[in-house]
Amino acid sequence: MKALGLLSGGLDSTLALRLIHDQGIEVTALNFHTGFCFSDTRRATRRPDNSPEDEETPETGGPSDALTAAAKLGIPIEVIDISKGYLEVLHHPSYGYGKNVNPCVDCRIHMFKQARELMQEIGAEFIFTGEVLGQRPKSQHLQALHLIADQSGLTERLLRPLSALLLPPTLPEREGWIDRSKLMGFHGRTRKPQIALAGELGIGSYPQPAGGCCFLTDPQYGRKVRDMWEHGVKEEMEWEDYLLLKVGRHVRLSDNSKVVVGRDEGENLFIEQFPGEQIHLEVEEFPGPIAIFVGDASGEMLTKAARVVGRYSDGRDKGVDLTVTVKSKQTVRTIVVKPFTSEEVQNWVIS
């Protein structure tokens, strides 16, 4: 008997995988790459994750959580990139957004349709996930769980092992492929039952015990996305636009101009190497951020951007004018400016 389990690498999906695997089912893990996972950006900006010291790789931000979890469990894993076409899901969700810009119901349906194809391809009989009833307000209430199963075409071949005892028996349970009595009845946002179960199963380390690995659920990222949607055409945004929103402090200068200011060494490097014909700004005399200017590159706007960059440099309180290098692929020049005060900038900061 084969089954396909969706694995993010977080606590819930890891527990679900272990519960099904321990019942003698031949399990294949499946991980989807949407382009909006926190761990991708940790690696891109060389930020460490929250793993124990013996597992952390500070130079790269740590390995994939899903690959790590599958390796620990000794389970094969398939990784599928669904980022192509995912912006259509983000821009036009049939079931709307959650609290931020997360189209969770549409996202799950999109993923499960892809998973159903792989299930049939490898000869698996059902799919299971780490979803917990009542944990996510948008996609994990009872009506949403049934909707996702139906709209993805999986219907009764979709099992949620962590909340199965609170849900109607699925086909794998009714047919005896799975012992329902060995499944769980977890409910709500608390993770105490999952942490306790992890201890019983000898699962000693796991990322994000408080849940979530998607930028689209993050309030700060959501503010930056909505700012872009309000100051441009949503449908014209491409992956590079969403990528830049993941890093830096974003400061809105006008309806069609903003500056993105690096907050640490990793973000500075990311911004410096960001693809495309970008305008970069950096204070010459003092340590500080590297920034990207986006929008109408008039002299007035570039001067304003230079003053913002000066505000976040070590020269902001020195009482002197600062020399800011403004560099594009075609030209390099300098602007001498007085840095803005924190009060002058605070109302322009998106996030």
C-alpha positions as MATLAB code, in Angstrom:
seq = 'MKALGLLSGGLDSTLALRLIHDQGIEVTALNFHTGFCFSDTRRATRRPDNSPEDEETPETGGPSDALTAAAKLGIPIEVIDISKGYLEVLHHPSYGYGKNVNPCVDCRIHMFKQARELMQEIGAEFIFTGEVLGQRPKSQHLQALHLIADQSGLTERLLRPLSALLLPPTLPEREGWIDRSKLMGFHGRTRKPQIALAGELGIGSYPQPAGGCCFLTDPQYGRKVRDMWEHGVKEEMEWEDYLLLKVGRHVRLSDNSKVVVGRDEGENLFIEQFPGEQIHLEVEEFPGPIAIFVGDASGEMLTKAARVVGRYSDGRDKGVDLTVTVKSKQTVRTIVVKPFTSEEVQNWVIS';
ca = [
       0.000    0.000    0.000;
       1.410    3.363   -1.080;
       0.523    6.848    0.125;
       1.703   10.348   -0.698;
       2.253   12.786    2.168;
       2.625   16.538    1.819;
       5.681   17.630    3.794;
       6.689   21.204    4.571;
       9.250   20.040    7.122;
       7.400   21.691    9.997;
       6.171   19.878   13.076;
       2.652   18.994   11.919;
       3.544   17.521    8.536;
       6.481   15.622   10.060;
       4.176   14.046   12.665;
       1.602   13.108   10.028;
       4.302   11.428    7.956;
       5.520    9.459   10.930;
       2.016    8.320   11.948;
       1.264    6.911    8.496;
       4.730    5.450    7.985;
       4.538    3.656   11.342;
       1.403    1.826   10.151;
       3.431    0.011    7.524;
       2.400    2.199    4.614;
       4.959    2.821    1.873;
       5.151    6.589    2.047;
       6.552    9.099   -0.416;
       6.853   12.681    0.796;
       5.934   15.592   -1.444;
       7.143   19.158   -1.062;
       5.973   22.078   -3.169;
       8.091   25.103   -4.042;
       5.862   28.148   -4.468;
       8.589   30.790   -4.282;
       7.194   32.239   -1.049;
       8.845   30.052    1.601;
      10.802   31.705    4.424;
      13.606   29.128    4.266;
      14.397   30.049    0.651;
      15.065   33.629    1.680;
      17.053   32.549    4.744;
      19.413   30.783    2.391;
      19.480   33.610   -0.152;
      20.418   36.182    2.502;
      22.693   33.749    4.408;
      20.526   33.991    7.509;
      20.590   31.101    9.952;
      17.390   29.303   10.807;
      16.273   28.326   14.310;
      17.632   24.781   14.208;
      19.913   23.437   16.959;
      23.563   24.402   16.638;
      24.649   21.007   15.313;
      22.217   21.346   12.397;
      22.554   25.017   11.578;
      24.463   26.201    8.529;
      24.933   29.959    9.024;
      26.617   30.450    5.661;
      23.534   29.345    3.758;
      20.668   29.759    6.195;
      20.260   26.004    6.666;
      19.086   23.194    4.424;
      15.536   22.690    3.223;
      13.304   21.833    6.167;
      11.386   19.291    4.084;
      14.502   17.535    2.805;
      15.919   17.423    6.320;
      12.718   15.956    7.779;
      12.414   13.324    5.046;
      16.052   12.308    5.475;
      15.624   11.902    9.235;
      12.573    9.689    8.695;
      14.262    7.721    5.903;
      11.453    8.513    3.488;
      11.894    9.380   -0.210;
      10.761   12.852   -1.199;
       9.630   14.522   -4.404;
      10.051   18.293   -4.733;
       7.839   20.000   -7.291;
       8.272   23.605   -8.361;
       4.806   25.133   -8.838;
       6.004   28.736   -8.880;
       5.279   28.957  -12.606;
       1.641   29.894  -12.748;
       1.424   30.505   -8.999;
       1.094   34.266   -9.434;
      -2.255   33.624  -11.110;
      -3.380   31.916   -7.893;
      -2.086   34.865   -5.873;
      -3.595   37.556   -8.075;
      -7.019   35.987   -8.630;
      -8.004   33.652   -5.795;
     -11.528   32.293   -6.171;
     -11.912   32.046   -2.394;
     -10.215   35.298   -1.420;
      -7.390   36.113    0.948;
      -6.782   35.407    4.593;
      -5.777   38.063    7.094;
      -2.856   39.190    4.928;
      -2.301   38.345    1.241;
      -2.520   34.588    1.672;
      -4.860   32.823   -0.788;
      -4.733   29.714    1.406;
      -7.820   27.878    0.148;
      -6.902   28.372   -3.514;
      -3.289   27.502   -2.721;
      -4.258   24.187   -1.124;
      -6.549   23.299   -3.997;
      -3.791   24.141   -6.474;
      -1.287   21.992   -4.576;
      -3.634   19.057   -4.103;
      -4.494   18.946   -7.798;
      -0.778   18.624   -8.519;
      -0.464   16.017   -5.765;
      -3.364   13.993   -7.199;
      -1.523   13.720  -10.512;
       1.608   12.421   -8.766;
      -0.483   10.053   -6.639;
      -1.851    8.438   -9.785;
       1.573    8.423  -11.432;
       3.277    6.490   -8.613;
       0.318    4.221   -7.887;
      -0.471    5.613   -4.428;
      -3.941    5.043   -2.990;
      -4.367    8.221   -0.975;
      -2.819   11.533    0.071;
      -2.369   12.834    3.593;
      -1.325   16.141    5.130;
      -0.428   17.671    8.483;
      -3.449   19.969    8.557;
      -5.129   20.420   11.937;
      -8.804   21.279   12.270;
      -9.225   24.842   13.517;
      -5.552   25.755   13.398;
      -5.709   28.136   10.431;
      -8.724   30.477   10.274;
      -8.798   30.659    6.464;
      -8.151   27.114    5.291;
      -8.488   24.707    8.199;
     -12.020   25.161    9.487;
     -14.363   22.268    8.777;
     -16.076   23.763    5.729;
     -12.744   24.709    4.132;
     -11.268   21.233    4.671;
     -14.229   19.632    2.884;
     -14.148   22.272    0.121;
     -10.450   21.721   -0.564;
     -10.873   17.946   -0.717;
     -13.784   18.234   -3.139;
     -12.381   20.969   -5.392;
      -9.019   19.220   -5.727;
     -10.722   16.039   -6.880;
      -9.354   14.000   -3.985;
     -12.610   13.823   -1.985;
     -12.330   10.789    0.328;
      -8.739    9.976   -0.636;
      -7.471   12.935    1.384;
      -6.605   12.057    4.987;
      -5.661   14.436    7.828;
      -4.042   12.100   10.405;
      -3.657   14.726   13.130;
      -7.384   15.548   13.237;
      -8.851   12.357   11.760;
     -10.807   11.424   14.890;
     -12.746   14.690   14.620;
     -13.543   14.229   10.931;
     -15.692   11.728    9.018;
     -13.776    8.515    8.189;
     -12.069    8.674    4.818;
     -11.716    5.860    2.303;
      -8.343    4.646    3.700;
      -9.919    4.354    7.160;
     -13.120    2.663    6.044;
     -11.255    0.167    3.872;
      -8.898   -0.732    6.705;
      -5.766    0.484    4.941;
      -5.222    2.690    7.995;
      -6.036    1.921   11.625;
      -8.190    4.907   12.585;
      -7.636    4.262   16.302;
      -3.950    5.123   15.864;
      -4.723    8.558   14.423;
      -5.179   11.778   16.393;
      -7.959   14.210   17.259;
      -6.000   17.455   17.531;
      -7.893   20.722   17.254;
      -7.142   24.431   17.402;
      -4.075   26.614   17.497;
      -2.274   25.146   20.501;
       0.758   23.025   19.654;
       1.073   21.324   23.032;
      -0.423   18.002   21.829;
       1.897   17.959   18.811;
       4.947   18.721   20.936;
       3.966   15.962   23.334;
       3.479   13.496   20.465;
       6.855   14.464   18.994;
       8.419   13.566   22.334;
       6.663   10.190   22.390;
       7.858    9.429   18.867;
      11.424   10.515   19.548;
      11.294   13.489   17.173;
      13.694   15.794   18.956;
      14.144   18.766   16.614;
      11.847   20.517   14.192;
      11.577   24.029   12.761;
       8.795   26.529   13.301;
       6.946   24.866   16.169;
       4.576   27.848   16.135;
       3.690   27.076   12.521;
       3.805   28.715    9.144;
       6.550   29.003    6.534;
       4.868   31.229    3.927;
       5.649   34.894    3.374;
       2.094   35.547    2.239;
       0.824   35.017    5.798;
       3.340   37.476    7.241;
       1.820   40.895    8.165;
       4.937   42.887    7.242;
       5.250   41.203    3.863;
       1.518   41.658    3.325;
       1.815   45.404    3.873;
       4.564   45.625    1.253;
       2.575   43.564   -1.245;
      -0.579   45.625   -0.773;
       1.427   48.831   -1.118;
       2.667   47.596   -4.497;
      -0.829   46.589   -5.558;
      -2.130   50.032   -4.577;
       0.640   51.837   -6.478;
       0.758   49.736   -9.623;
      -0.971   47.121  -11.712;
      -1.152   43.832   -9.831;
      -1.221   41.700  -12.981;
       2.010   43.281  -14.238;
       4.010   42.271  -11.173;
       6.552   39.528  -11.796;
       8.615   37.244   -9.572;
      11.426   39.787   -9.252;
       8.974   42.296   -7.769;
       7.818   39.842   -5.115;
      11.385   38.724   -4.456;
      12.514   42.242   -3.614;
       9.606   42.616   -1.186;
      11.106   39.838    0.954;
      14.111   41.860    2.084;
      14.929   45.301    3.366;
      13.072   48.229    4.840;
      10.713   49.644    2.201;
      10.183   53.404    2.224;
       7.514   54.964   -0.023;
       8.757   58.294   -1.451;
       5.877   59.026   -3.844;
       3.097   57.233   -5.699;
       5.609   55.860   -8.198;
       8.910   55.842   -6.262;
      10.331   54.046   -3.251;
      13.661   52.975   -1.803;
      14.515   49.558   -0.358;
      17.136   49.767    2.384;
      19.145   46.757    3.555;
      18.866   45.990    7.282;
      21.922   43.781    7.750;
      24.936   42.378    5.937;
      22.991   39.530    4.336;
      20.330   41.851    2.956;
      22.966   44.304    1.730;
      24.626   41.523   -0.260;
      21.277   40.366   -1.614;
      20.367   43.916   -2.700;
      23.799   44.522   -4.224;
      23.456   41.390   -6.375;
      19.787   41.837   -7.238;
      19.280   41.259  -10.984;
      18.188   43.891  -13.453;
      19.071   47.471  -14.206;
      18.852   48.793  -10.675;
      19.974   52.054   -9.100;
      21.957   51.406   -5.913;
      22.713   53.946   -3.193;
      25.313   53.800   -0.421;
      26.840   56.328    1.992;
      30.554   56.743    1.347;
      32.053   57.960    4.654;
      30.226   55.804    7.208;
      29.086   52.190    7.495;
      25.492   51.726    6.520;
      23.010   50.042    4.230;
      22.996   49.405    0.535;
      19.701   50.445   -1.018;
      17.817   50.004   -4.265;
      15.787   52.822   -5.765;
      12.588   51.789   -7.536;
      10.491   54.074   -9.747;
      10.751   57.582  -11.152;
      14.486   58.364  -11.075;
      14.197   62.148  -11.206;
      16.823   64.238   -9.486;
      14.392   65.214   -6.735;
      13.444   61.607   -5.980;
      17.045   60.378   -5.996;
      18.018   63.141   -3.573;
      15.134   62.153   -1.328;
      16.229   58.510   -1.526;
      19.812   59.484   -0.669;
      18.594   61.317    2.428;
      16.664   58.193    3.487;
      19.759   56.026    3.060;
      21.737   58.548    5.098;
      19.140   58.289    7.850;
      19.907   54.570    8.283;
      23.704   54.932    8.134;
      26.105   55.409   11.045;
      26.551   59.007    9.901;
      22.995   60.055   10.670;
      23.800   61.743   13.999;
      27.226   63.171   13.155;
      25.903   66.621   12.305;
      27.528   66.618    8.861;
      26.314   66.307    5.298;
      26.805   62.846    3.825;
      28.111   61.816    0.422;
      25.914   59.137   -1.121;
      27.049   57.144   -4.160;
      24.304   56.634   -6.730;
      25.251   53.842   -9.108;
      23.502   52.326  -12.096;
      24.860   50.125  -14.866;
      25.492   53.206  -16.973;
      26.661   55.826  -14.486;
      28.175   56.444  -11.072;
      27.734   59.787   -9.345;
      27.533   61.233   -5.861;
      24.974   63.351   -4.046;
      25.795   65.349   -0.922;
      22.781   65.419    1.380;
      21.627   66.049    4.897;
      20.103   62.825    6.262;
      16.454   62.808    7.195;
      15.517   62.572   10.852;
      13.609   59.538   12.116;
      10.505   61.700   12.503;
      10.676   62.794    8.871;
      10.947   59.229    7.596;
       8.654   57.299    9.941;
       5.401   57.982    8.071;
       6.935   56.797    4.787;
       8.055   53.397    6.045;
       5.822   50.624    4.695;
       7.545   47.871    6.634;
];
